[in-house]
Amino acid sequence: MGTKNCPETPRQKMINMMYLVLTAMLALNVAAETLQAFKIVDSSLMKTYLSFSDKNETLITNFKSAYEINPGKVEKWMEMAYQVHAKSDSIVRYLIDTKEMLALMAKAQPKKPDEELTDEFPFIVTNNRDTLILESQDDLNASPVVMLTQERGAELQTLLNQFKQELIAMVDDSSVINNLNSAIDVDDPDRNLLPGSGQSMNFRTWSQQNFEATPVIAAVTLISKLQIDVRNAESAVLRHLYNQIDAASFKFTGLKATVIPEASYIFQGQPYKARIFLSAEDSTQKLEVFVNGSTLPLKTEGNEAIYTFTPNEIGVFKYRGQIKYRNPDGDGYSYKDFEQEYQVARPAVTISPTKMNVLYKDLKNPIDIAVPGIPSDKLRPVVTNGTIYKEGDLWIIEPSDLDNLGERTKVIVNAELNGSQRPMGEMVFRVKRVPDPKATVAKMSSGAIPREQLRLQQIVSATLEDFDFDLSFEVTKFDMSVPTSGGLTTTLHSNSFRFTDEQKRLLNGLGAGDKVSFENIFAKIAGDKNDVERKLSPIILTVQ
């Protein structure tokens, strides 16, 4: 990517803005909080600096790789890149030395070998890899002494401007030059002139503006920002130089023959199609591709050769070939070998019911459908009895008619391949009615029940036993019969699953040995208005 597409990043703008805000806060004498903020910003700046440094090292490595492939065309740009990298390293070392001078002036102490760093105080790492802990981060003397009295600031300003001009001399792209001017801006502020006199007033140099009456942590933070500015400028020039390498010089670690088939798993009778090209593609190259020893090259489309054939046998096969291309210097040709494996199989499909090996009418029956080597979004299943549709990762079948023998219900799976649909397979299903639930009172359908337990019951339940679907039934009506005096039987009706008040009074009058029966029990699938009521087996209980 060219440098003109890499302007100052939002992160860099944010860092600049944060430093300006914190400097303004210092002018308002915000003490401890401001010092803590500078410490946090400095820590963040160093992380960004390390990131920039790593990226620049990667760019230098890219120059080395490109030089190994084509020394003649890369040498000039690589030497310039090395110069930029060396100049940047020199400036960064100077900045780190300046930090060390500031820290020592503020009586920073070296970290002991067994001492652990904490968040309490900021620290710097010197060029000798020593760590200095800056406990007196609010020291107001170190910055003006080192940067103004000892004139370290003016010297730094001169070095940075000289560095910027040396980089500008290496490029001829206005966008890169603008980036450099923006990245390294250490000019003195404009002079304020007295009206009508032409004389300046309140003139302050860049060094005075940034280091006069400045806490040492603020000065260290500014220098950390300058380290980032230097690496940012270095990065802009390195990218520009790298883009100057002729595209024909192959700016990669190597050349690789690439084969991209539409599918490596195909079916008997299905065409095989693959794209074969150089991964380090060069639009000026007129490549020729030969397959399986053929002396005639494949037809090309643009800069790609298209290889297509129709297999007639089942199994695993390979094909081999060569790509012929002109050398980067235009002198002669080179060859790259390639090999590709493919598999031919009979059409196959897997259709698996996820609940049971049968479909149920009036239910959403989820099934898995998969074809080896075919994405699920390319499958087009149909069902001959009912409807099938996708819900999440599963297919749902809702049969419309019963089919106990599996004579009319078939799932047929097609796959969309190369713009047409091909049959993958099919499976026959039986369609059954959802089995009847079992009616119970107190989870009992027969047997002896304690009198007190019976009196506590309120409803007649209907439960599907050993059924894998999450399905519930609701009793819609039932009759209850109990013995009364004189050997007679009284029967009371309920139009719901609940006992009526009259039924409860009869139950409360029962004694040991009496029998109670629940008959004409009807139930339907809960919440399904279209389900037909079904009559359930009676319940006969003996009171204990």
N, C-alpha and C positions, 0 to 999 in steps of 0.2 A: 504494500500500500504506500503511495506517495506521501511525502511529508505534508503536502497541502491538504491532505485529508486528515491530518492529526494536529489540530489547533490545540491551544491551551485547554487542558482537560477541566471539567467541572470540579474535580477534586483539587487541582492546582489553584483554581480560582477561589475555592472555599478556603484553602490554606492561607492564601494572600489576604483574604478578607478577615479571617480570624486573627492574623497577626496585627492588622491595622486596628481592629477593635480592641485587642488587648493593649496595644500601645496607647490608644486613647484612654483606656481605663486607668493606665498608670498616671496619666496627666491629672486624673481626678483623685489620685492618692487612694485608690482602692487597694488595700494592703494585702492581707493574707490570701484572700480569695483570688486576687489577680496573680499572685505568685504561683498559687496552685494551678491556675488556668494555664500559665506559661509552661509549667512543668508537663502538664497533660499534652499541650500542643507540641512541645518539643519531642515527647515520646512518639506522638503520631507522625511528626515530620521524619523522624529517623526511620520509621517503618516504610514510609513512602520512598525515602532516599534509598533504602536497601532494595526496594522493588525496582526502582529506576536502574540501579547499578546492575542487578541481575539481567534486566532486559538488554542493557547495553553489552554485557558480556556475551549474551546470546547472539547479538548482531555481529560482534567480532568473530564468533565461532562460525557464523554463516559465511563471512568473508573467507575464512580459512577453507571451508568446504568447497565454496565456489572456485577458489584458487586451485585446489587439487584437481578439479575437473578441467579447468581451462586457464592455466597460468597466464598465457599471453594477454587475454582480455580482462583479467581480473587484477593483475599485479598493480597497475596504477592506482585503482580505486582502493585496493587493500592497504597500500602504503599510506595513502591519505587518511584512511580510517584509523590506522595505527597512530599517526601523528595526532589526530583529534583525541584519541583515547589517552595517549600519553600526556597531552596538554591538560586534559580534564583531570587525570589522576594527580598531576602536579598541583593544580589549583585546589583540589579537594584536600590534599595533604597539608597545604598551607592553611586552609580553613580549620582543619582539625588541630594543627599546631596553635592556631589563634585561640581556639577553645581551651586548649591546655594552659596557655598563658593566662587567660582570664580566670580559670579555675584555681591555678596556683596563686595568683594575686589575691583571690578571695579565700586563700588558706584551705583549699580543698585537700582532703586526706585520701591517700591511696587505699583501696580496698584490701583488707587482709586476706591471706590465702583461704582461710576457713570461714570468712565472713559472707553472709548471704545478703543480697541486695533486697531492699524493701521499697515500698511506695512512698516512704516518708520524705526522702530527699532525691533530687535529680542526680544524674551522674553522667560522665562523659567517658568515652573510650579513646585513648590516645593512639597515635600512629604506631607506638611500640606495644599496643594491645594492653596497656595498663588501664585500670579503671580508677577514676578519681570521683569521690563522692562529694557533691557540692552542698554541704550543710548550710553555709552562709549564702543562700540563694538570693537574699535581699540586699547583699553588699552593694552599696552605691559608689564605691571607690574604684573597684577593679576595672570596670568598663571605661570610664574616662581616662584613667591612668594609662592602660594598655592601648586603647584605640585612639586617644587624642594626644596625651602627653608624649607617649612613645611613638606616636604617629603610625601605629599599626593600621588604623582605619584608612588613612589616606593611601598607604601602600597597597592595601587590599583593593581599594577602589581603582587604583591604576592597573593592578594586575587583572581585575575582572574586565575592565574596558579593553585592555590589550587582548585578552583572551577572546572577547566577543568579536573584535575587529579581525583577528586571525581566522576565526571560523567563517565570518562573512566573506573573507577573501577566497574561501574554498568553494563557495556555492554561487550559482547564477540564477537562482529561483527567488523571485520577489517574496513569495509566501514564506519560504524558509527564512529569508532575511528579516521579515516582519516578526516571525516567531522568535528569532534570536534577540531582536531588539526588545521584545516583550519579556522574554525569559530572563535576560540580564539587564536590569535597569538600575544602575547605581549612580546616575548623573546627579549633580548638585541641583537642588530645587531652584526654580526661577527666582531672580532677584525682584524684590519689591522696591519700586522706585518712588521717591518723594515727588509729589505733583509739581511739574514745571521745573524741577531742578536737575533731573537726569542722574541724581545721586541715589544710591541704593540704601535701603534701611532694613534692619532686622535680617541681614543676610546670614544664612547658616549653611554650612557645607553638608554633604551627605553624611559624613562621619559625625558631625555635631548633632545633626537631626536624629540619628539613630543610637548614639552611644553616650551622649552627654546626660549626666544625672539619670542613668539607666541602671536598674538592678542587673546584677550579673546574669541571672537566669534569663532576662529578656534579651541580653546581648547574645547569650549562647543559643537561644531559640532563633534569633535572626540569622546567625551563622548557619544553623541547621537548614533554614530555608534557602540560604545561598548555596548550600551543598546540593539541594534538590534542583535549584535553578541551573547549576553547572551541568548536572547530569541530564536535565531536560534539554539543554542546548546541545549537549553532546549527542543525545538520541536523535534530535532533529537532523543534525548534519550526517550522522551515520546512516540514517534511513535514506537521506537524499543521495549519498554516495553509492549506497547499495543499489538504488534504482537506476544508476547510470550504467551499470554493467549491462552489456548487450544481452538481450533475451536469448540470443543464440548460443550464449556461453554456458547454458544449462546451470542455473543457480540452485542446484540441488545436490544432495549428498551422493546421488547416483541415479541411474536410469533404470526403470523397471517396466517390463512389458506387462500390461494390465489387460485382463480378460474379464468382462462383465456380462454374464449370461442373464437373460430374462428370468430363467429358472434353472437350477442345477438338478432338480428332481422333476422329470417329465414322464408322460405316459405314452404307452405304445400308440403310434399314429399321430402323436402331437408334435408339431414342428419345434425344433430347437433353434434358438436365436441368441447370438452373443455379440457384444461390441468389443473389439480388440484395438487398443491404442497405446501410445506411450504416455505414461503418467506425467512426465515432464513435457507437456504438450507444447509444440512450437508451430504456430500457424504458417510459418514459412517452409516447413518441412513437407515434402511430398513423399509420404511413406508408402511402402509396399509390404503386403503381408502374404506369406505363403504357408499353407496348412498341409500337414501329412505328406510332405515331399513333393507337392505339386510345383511345377515350374511356372504356372500361371498365377499371378497375384489375384487376391480377392478384389471385388468391386469395392470402391470407397464412397462414402457419403461425407462430404466435408473433409475432416481430418481423421475419420474413423473407417476402419474396414469392417464390413458386415459379413459374418459367417452364419449360414443357415443350412440345415439339412433335416430330414425326417427319418428317425430311427425305426427299424423294423424288428429289432430283437430286444429281448428283455435282459437287463444286467447292468454292470458298472463298466464304463468305457472311458477312454482318454483320447484326446487328440493333441497333436504337437505342431509347432510351427516356428517361424522366424519373422521378425519385423526388420525391414531394411530401411535405413535412414542415412541422410548425409551428415558427415562430421561437422561440428560447429565451425571449424575454420574453412569449410567448403572444399577441403581436399579429401576426396575419396568417400567411401561408405563404410558403415558399421552395421552389425547385426545383433539383435537381442532375441534370445530363445524364449519360448513360453510353452506351458503345458497346462491343460485344463481337464478336470474329471467331471463326468456327468453320469447320472443314473437313469435308467429307463425301467419303468414298472407298469404293470397292468393297472387300469383304473380301479381304485378301491375307495371305499367309504366306510366310516364308522358312525353308526347311529345308535346311541345308547340311551335308553330311558333312565332317568336319574332316580326314579322312585321304585318302580317295579317293571317287570317284563310284560306289561299290559297297559293299555290306555283306558281311562275312565270317562264315560260320558258326563257332561255337565261339570267337568273339572278342567283347570288349566294344568296340562300335563307337561312338565319340563323335560327336555331331552338334550343330550349333547350330540352335535354333528361335527365331525372332523374328517378332513381328507389330507393325508400326508403330502406335504409340500405345497398346499393351497391355503392362502390366507382365508380366515373366516369370512371376511367381507366380500370374498369372491364366490361364496357358495349361494346357490339359489334353490332351496328345497321347496317341494310342493307336497300336499297330502290329498289323497283321493276321497277322504271322508272327513269333512270339517275344514278347519282353517289352521294355518301355521304362521307364526310371526316371531320376531326377535324381541326378547325382553332381557336387557342386560347382556350377559355372556351366554345365555341359554336360549334355545328355541322352545316355543310354547305351542302345543297342539291342543285344540279344542274340538273333539269329534262331534259330529252332528247327529249320528245314528249309532245304535248298538250294532256290534258285529262280533258276536261271541266266537265264531269260527275263523275270523280273520280272512274273510272272503272279499271284502270291499275296502279295506283300509290299508293303504300302501304309502310309505314315505319315499319319494323319489328325489334324489339329490343331483343337481347339475352344478357345474362350475363355469364361471366366466373366464375364458382363456383366449387372449389375443383377439378380443372383440366378439367372440362367439361363445355359445354355451355348449358344454360337452357333458354327457352323462357320466356320473361317477359311481353310481350304485343305487340300490333301493332295499327296503326292508318292509315286511308285512307285519302288521300289528292286529291284535284282537282288541275290540272295544267292549268293555263290560259296564254294567250298571254299578254304581257305588253300593257296596254291601249294606245290608240293614244293620242299624246299630242295636245294641242290647239295652232293653229297658230295665231300670233298677230303682229300688228305694233303699236308701242307706247303703248303696253299693251292693245290694242283694237282689237276686231274682227269684230265690226260693229259700226255704229253710226256716229255722227258728230265730226269732228276734226278740230281745228283751222288751218288755212293755214300755219302760221309760224311754228307751232309745227310739221306739216307734213313735211315741208321743212328740218327740223333738223334731221329727221330719216335717219338711214343708213342701217338698217337690218330688216329682217323678223325673228321673234323668234318662237320657239316651246316649250311649257311648259306643264309639267304634273301637273294637278291640283288635290289636295287631294290624293297624292300618297305617301305612307310612306317610300318608298325606296329612297335613295339618288341617283337619276338617272337623267341625262340630255340628251336632244335631240338636234340635229343640222339639220337645214334646208339645203337640198342639192341643190334644184333648185325651181324656181317658175316663173310664168308669171305675168306681171303687165299690166293692160289695163286702158286707159284714153280716154275721148272724145276729138276729134279734130274738126277742122272746117268742115262745110258741113254736120254735123251730123254723121261723121264717128268715128270709134274707132281705136286707135292704141295700139297694143299689143307688148311688148318687153319682152325678156327672160333673166333670170339670172341663171348661173350654180353654184351658191353658195347662202348663206344666205344674202349676201350683195347686195345693189342696184348697178346696173351698172351706168356709167356716163350718158348714154342715158336716163335711167330711171329717174335719178335725174333731168335732163333738162326738161323732161316732167312734173315732179311734180312741178317744179318751175313755169311752165306756167299755172297751174290750177288756177281757180278763184272760188269765192263763188258760191255754188250750184253745182259745178262739182262733179262727182262721180269717185272714183278710186277703182279698184278691183284687188285683188291678188288671182290668181287661179292656178290650177295644182301645188299646193305646196306639195313637197315631203320632208320627214325627216327620219332620222334614229338615233339610240342610239349613242351618241357621243363616239368616240373612239372604237366602236365595228365594225370591218371590216366585220364580218359575219352577221350583222343584215340586214334584208331585208328592203328596203325603203318602206314607207307607205305614201299614199296620204291623205292629211289633208283637212279639210273643208276650203272654200274660205273666204277671208276677203273683206268686202265691206264698204268703208268709204265715207262720204259726206263732202266736204270742206266747212268750214264756212268763 
